[in-house]
Amino acid sequence: MAIDPICDMEVDEEEAEYKTEYKGKTYYFCAPGCKAQFEEDPEKYL
């Protein structure tokens, strides 16, 4: 399980609908809003 960097929710990498790559690493999200928020300013959440 991965942890959504925005809301700290557990996300199953196998079934995650929302994911993005940043600096060679894949991040998984529980919802499109969390993904969009991360993509606006990734460094803020890392």
N, C-alpha and C positions, 0 to 999 in steps of 0.2 A: 504494500500500500504506500502511496505517496501522500504527502501533506500539501494541501492547497496553501501556497504562501500568503494568500490574502486573508483567509478566514480560519486557517489551521484545521480544516476538516479533512478527514481521511478520504482519499480518492483511489479507486482501483485502477491501476495503470492499464490493465487489459480491457477495461470497459469505459474508460474516460472518453467522453465526447469532446471535451475542451482541453486543449493542450497547446503549448507553444515552445519554441526553442529559443534559448537566449545564451549566448556565449558557449555554444556547444552542449548545453544541458537542456533536457526536456523537463518542463514544468507542467503539472497537471492541475486542473481546476474543477470545482464542483458545479460551476454555472458560468454562463457567458459573461455575466457582469464581473465576476472575479477575474476572468481572463482579460477582459478589456481594461480593467483597472491596473492589472499587472503590466500590460503592454504599454500603458501611458507613461509609466516610470518604474521600470524593473528594479533599478538600483535601490529604490526606496524600500522594497520588500525583501531584499537579500541581506 
